[in-house]
């Protein structure tokens, strides 16, 4: 597969985008267990065609095999290969993002792959007609979406599926075929939002089918490791070749896909086609902003994330003192640690306010504490002009047990409460305007 991918890329460089003159020579099963590959530069030669001479080989090595496209070798034996290179923009868009067309007035302008250290993804440029007003849609192979491999499993639970690429890249979830762009700040139900977006995009049946394939490969047989290696090869190696990545990159991607398999909550990576679509600007879409109560969000991050990863840096540091440090307290923590020692950029991104000003009428707020009412609010906005999309939305996935009580599970200080009220004043004001009498009460002092 890798050798064929190289041959197709060489043919494309010579202007042969269809791969009509792609050819290569391959020597498989040599002594070190690997293979040798020589892509060939070919052109049509009419009736005078003949096979190129095979390279020299060492004694005892297997023979060289020659593979070529049908136009070069019409009498050869067919060899079926996976998708090895990115096709035309429209064809590859349909293979990866689905056959549904973008919203009315939008068209796919270009498609390219990104194979960098930061991300592996396929990127579509989607524009409004002939204007320069464009958006960027992405499917990520790294960071990769993952599916839960334990049993039993519940496809309506946030724990069944993870897809962090959109949120971690400051992008929005933008299901193909549904004109919404969902902004899900970190620690604001982003895992539930990812599953909701994947379900709205119609990806859930494919995710479940992929899980069944993986479960079969991990069925407890003695050769399950080899079977899993085969699955990761079939799914991720050819995926990387299509994106134009080198061999080291695909090995890193494949290893990352199974890195969490032995965890207490085992998960395995999925092909990029089964991951939610991300977009940058939400062109032609209704913007939906997910909002979680700031008090609950801070308490959840401290208990379920910061204390697990960094609690050893400040043993005995209580939540109230941590919150004061995290939100700008200018003193020292009880053990002498400075705030800069306790929080890094990742921490600050996870607890940053959602709103820096009051939102406009074009944004719909999805309040995490009341998903049913929020769903109805989004459906009404979608059904109204200019979208007129009146199809019911899928139910919002269930969150972690006790998520609504997080703020009351920790002890607060007066200073911590005042800091939240000051720094998250817009979040709290928006929450009150949406929730009305259902606004969660302020936490009590410890």
Buried (B, 14 or more C-beta within 10 A) or exposed (E): BBBBBBBBBBBBEEEBEEBBBBBBBBBBEBEEEEEBBBBBEBEEEEEEEEEEEEEEEEEEBBEBEBBBBEBBBEEEEEEEEBBBBBBEBEEBBBBBBBEEBBBEEBBBBEBBBBBEEEBBBBBBBBBBEEEEEBBBBBBBBBBBBBBBBEEEBEBBBBBBBBBBBBBBBEBBBBBBBBBBBBBBBBBBBBBBBBBBBBBBBBBBEBBBEBBEEBBEBBEEEEEEEEBBBEBBBBBBBBBBBBBBBEEEBBBBBBEBBBBBBEEEEBBBBBBBBBBBBBBBBBBBBBBBBBBBBBBBBBBBBBBBBBBEEBEEEBEEBBBBBBBBBBBEBEEEBEEEBEBEBBBEEEBEBBBEBBBEEEBEEEBBBBBBBBBEEBBEBBBEBBEEEEBEBEEEBBEBBBBBEEBBEBBBBBBBBEBBBEBBEEBBBBBBEBBEEBBEEEBBEEBEEE
